[in-house]
């Protein structure tokens, strides 16, 4: 019991780290900015729209009847699905990265992706609405399946998201630490839109290799982080003091 409490308290202690502040801010900004394109298309302030269904082949010239009128929630479709997928993938990769870094500091390194996801489950750190797959290397939610990749040295976590819904966008890949295409930003890679199967890059492939396969980097700016905080975050991830 004491050991379990110590592990949980250690994980919660990460909340005060500068790295967590920077990464959490990036995740929140990603989710917020993912909604911008939807807002520009009409906004979520219109809670519902009225859709009339006209049934052909009926008497009366195909006019709609009172029972054919449906109320449809407007905030749905590809934009919402992809925003939720990005939020969940970012949260899962962030939780995995922080837990693995903490275990390294405790000299109890996690050696496999199965061990990482199992530890997240035991610590109650799996994002809400997500369940672990029986394979032990993936998680799923109502929106997508998330294939997790893990590397203990140098420490890194990748999550490949494949949407479940017909209106979902193409697969994408979230990686931590970020590839740093630009300062104070979170970058993820989006697969090319194509019919049929999509070739997924190998685990922890170089950015040039990912881009050569048609996957495009998408960067979201976050709030500015001072050089001192950024350096402290890098030292913390590397296990320094």
N, C-alpha and C positions, 0 to 999 in steps of 0.2 A: 504493500500500500504506500509506504513512504517513498519507494523508488518511483512509483507511478506519479505521485503528486509532484515529486521533484522534476520529472520530465515535463509535466504539464506546465509547472510554474516557469521552467526554463523556456518553453515555447512561448508562453505569454510574455515573458520578459523581452522578447524580440520587438514588442510593440514600441519600445523606447529607442530602437536603433535608427540611425539616420538613413540607412539603406531602406528599411521598411517604409519610412515616411516618403522617400522619393518614389519607390516602386508603387506604393499604394496610391499616391497622388496620380501617377501615370495611369494606373488601372481605372481610376475614377474618371480621369479626363478622357480616356479612350471610350468609355461607355457613354459619357455625355456628348462627345463630339460625333459618335456614331449615330446619334439621333438628329444631328443637324440636317442631314439630307432629307430625313422624313419630315421635319418641321417645314422645310422649304417646299415640300410637295403639298402642304395643306395643313400640317400641324395636328397635334393630338388634342387640341382644344375642341375639336368637333367630335364628341364622344361616339356618335353613331350616324350611319347613313341609311337611307331607305332604299332597298333593292326590290324592284318589281319584277316578277318572273312571269313571262307570257308563254303560255302553253299552246303549242300549235296542235291542229287536229281536233279542236273542240268546236262545238256549235257557238255561234255568236261572233264569228270573225276573229277568234283568238284573243278576245279581250280578257284582261286579268280579272280574277275574282278576288273577293276580300281575303280568302284563305291563302292566296298566292303571294301576298305581301309579307316580306320578311324584314326583320331588323338585324343589321349586320354591324358588328363592332369595327370601327374604322382602323384602329391601331393594331394592324395585323399584317402578315405577309413577309416578304423577304427582308425588308428593312428591320422590322422588329426581331425576326428570327436571327439575323446575322448580328445584331447588336447584343442579343442575349448570348449567342455563341461566343462572341468576343469577350463578353464580361465573364462568362464561366471559364473559358480557356485561360484567360489572364489570371483569374483567381486561383485556379488549380495549379498553374505553373508557379505563381508567386508563393503559394502555400508549400509546394514541394521544395522550392529553392530555399526558403527560410528554414524549413525543418531539417533539410540535409545540411545546411550551413551550421545550424545549432548542434546537430549530432557530431559534426566534425570538431567543433569547439569542445564538445564533451568527450572527445576521443572515442566515440562510438559511431564510426562512419557507416553510412548505408551503402551497400555494395551493389544493389540491383534495383530495377524499377519495381519489381514485385515487393521488395522490402520497403521501398519508399511509399508506395500506395497503401501497403498494409499499416505502416507507421502513421500515415495520415488518418487512416480510418480509426486506429486505436486511440489517437490523440483527439479525435473529434474535429479534425481540420478539413475534412472533405467539404467543399462548398455546398450550401443548401440546394436541394433539388437534384443532386447528382448521386449516382450509385456506382459502385465498383463492378467491373465485369468479372465473370468467373475466371477469365484468363489471368487476372492479376496484373495486367499491363494496360488496362483501359478503364475508362469510366463513361457513363452515359447519363443523359438527361432527357427531358421532353423534346429538346431541340436538336441534339446531336450526339454522336459518339466521339469521345476524346481519346486518342491513342497517345500514350505518354512515353517519352524517351528520357532516359536518365544517364548521366555520365558523372562518375564520382571524382575524376581528376583529369583535367580541370573541371571543377564543379559546374554543371549545366543541366537545365531541364528544358525539354521541348514538348509541346502539345500540338498534335494535328487534329483539327476539328472537321468532321464530315457531317453535314446536316442530314437530318432525318426527314424533314418536310419537303414536299414538292417545290415549295416556293423558296427554299433555302438557297443561298448563294453558293458559289464554289467552295471547295475545301480551303482552309488556310492553316498556317503554321505560326505559332507563337513561341518565341525562344527567350530564355533568361539564362545568363545575362544577355542583354540586348546587343545587337551588332553595331550599335552606335553610328548609324548613318548620319545622325545629327545630334547635337548636344541637347540635353533635357527633352528627350523624345522617346517614345516607345514605337518600335518598328515591328511589323509582322508581315508575313508573305502570303499573298493570295494566289491561288491556282488559276490558270487561264480558263475562261469559260469555253467548254467544249462538250460536245455530245459523247456519251460513252464514258469509259474509264479515264482517270487522270493519273499520271505518273507522279508518285510522291517522292520527293528527294530522300536520299539516305539520311540516317541519323547524323545530326550535327555536320551536315555538308557545308562547305564554304559558301558565303553569299553569292560569289560569282557562279558557282555551280547551280545554285537554286534559281538564279535569274536566267541562266542559259536554258533552263528547262521550261521557261515561260512564266514562272511564278514572279509576281511583281511585289516589291517592297512598298508597304503603305506606312507612313509615319505620322504620328499624332504628337503635337507639341504638348508639353506639360508645363507647369509653373517652373520658373527658373530656380535652380539649385545652386547655392554658392560653391565655389571651387573647394573651400574647406570641407563642406558637408559631403561633396562628391568624393573627395579623397578619403574621408573617414569611412564612407560607405564601402569603398573599394578595399580598404584595410580590413574592415569587419568581415566582408565576404571571403577575404583571403585568410582569415583566422588570426589577423594581427590584433594588437591592443590599441 
